[in-house]
Amino acid sequence: MDEVRALVFDVFGTVVDWRSGVAREMTRLLGDRVDAERFADDWRGRYSPSMDEVRTGRRPYATLDVLHRESVDEVLAEHGADDVPAAVRDELVLAWHRLDAWPDVVPGMRRLSPRFVLAPLSNGGIALQVALARRSGLPWDAVLGAEVVGHYKPDAEVYDSAPRLLGLEPGQVLMVAAHVSDLAAARDRGLRTAYVHRPAEFGGRRTPPASDPDADFSVVSFGELADRLGAP
Amino acid sequence: MDEVRALVFDVFGTVVDWRSGVAREMTRLLGDRVDAERFADDWRGRYSPSMDEVRTGRRPYATLDVLHRESVDEVLAEHGADDVPAAVRDELVLAWHRLDAWPDVVPGMRRLSPRFVLAPLSNGGIALQVALARRSGLPWDAVLGAEVVGHYKPDAEVYDSAPRLLGLEPGQVLMVAAHVSDLAAARDRGLRTAYVHRPAEFGGRRTPPASDPDADFSVVSFGELADRLGAP
């Protein structure tokens, strides 16, 4: 790990707790009209299919905000909330800009920041990442990811962009994620990988593995990540 | 100015003192073989012509590091230093990653950061901006600019990208620069503009105007910029 110079991070689930944050915003904006946690799960369930439209070339790149604005209509209909006004729907999309970091994230990143370049490598757009970073105080050095290259993970273009845009070799970049498929795709492009176990991501409805045997290492927190990388 | 939400900055000359920084690195790497300040001026003189090759479509986008690597060969030849090894030439290019911020920049940006999104909108690439920010402690929220869009200022694509990628209207973005031509191009795309007077940029060889009558306002420091924008 001596040669690692930059850490790039998945964000939804790895850095921020999307489920409780989205549910909180649904309750704030829709009251008890919907089951907020089920709504969050159903909305997140449309995440991958909506990006597949872009990945397969069936439509040009559009930001995750645009995809969320489309999929929220479907989820509202399913939840019997067809009459929610368009302005409220626009506001619902901003729930994804108002998610909180897991409690270990900022203390761990503050230790990592003096030694490593830190950047999100997320499917969320730049405005979204800026909003999340300002909300939680995430010390990013740059915002990388889908919008910078017009591709969604797990397209190779996203992983390849991190070393290229940071002026590094792939082996000098460590991808940090709570999802083994994201790490597998990063490894395919020559990046190092670290798995973070986030058992609460899906609110107990799905149990992520305790570790990823294919990753360079697996940790349970950003504090342990800093330990493993020798950050004081 | 009430509606301004983000400030985007020219970097070379506006945020960092390129001339004394490049001269310092030339002296460090080449000793007294060259007149370091004249070398810096001559290298900077090739800045605009080298980018014009990209702007006019005569060559595809290449980072400023690549353009600097090419132009340093010409400047070395002119300065009678043809025998400098390639590895040293590569290192010379990194002089542009090792420039210091003007003394007023970080204190001013620390006042501006809680209230405004801050991002470079420079012709320097992402790796270069990350290096400058980490060296001086610039609190950027994201790195925007030429490399994100594959165009060089003053191409409209660069100015247009700032509001688009930050999810704002052009009138919500204020471009800050020490060069009236940069501000004029930003205004053409609907951005607000603030001129910063940097009399030492060219080491007295060229005198920038004291103010820009076409800008929304003109200041002499980032502290005055924070004052004018009501940042506590």
Contacts between the chains, C-beta under 8 A, distances in Angstrom:
chain1	res1	chain2	res2	distance
A	65	B	167	7.4
A	117	B	130	5.8
A	117	B	134	7.4
A	125	B	165	7.6
A	125	B	167	7.7
A	126	B	142	5.6
A	126	B	144	7.8
A	126	B	165	4.5
A	126	B	166	6.8
A	127	B	165	6.7
A	127	B	166	5.3
A	127	B	167	3.4
A	127	B	168	7.9
A	129	B	142	7.1
A	130	B	117	5.8
A	130	B	141	4.8
A	130	B	142	5.4
A	130	B	166	6.7
A	133	B	141	6.5
A	134	B	117	7.3
A	134	B	141	6.5
A	140	B	141	7.8
A	140	B	142	7.6
A	141	B	130	4.8
A	141	B	133	6.4
A	141	B	134	6.5
A	141	B	140	7.8
A	141	B	143	7.8
A	142	B	126	5.6
A	142	B	129	7.1
A	142	B	130	5.4
A	142	B	140	7.6
A	142	B	142	6.9
A	142	B	143	4.2
A	143	B	141	7.8
A	143	B	142	4.1
A	143	B	143	6.9
A	144	B	126	7.9
A	147	B	165	6.8
A	148	B	148	5.9
A	165	B	125	7.6
A	165	B	126	4.5
A	165	B	127	6.7
A	165	B	147	6.8
A	166	B	126	6.8
A	166	B	127	5.3
A	166	B	130	6.7
A	167	B	65	7.5
A	167	B	125	7.8
A	167	B	127	3.4
A	168	B	127	7.9
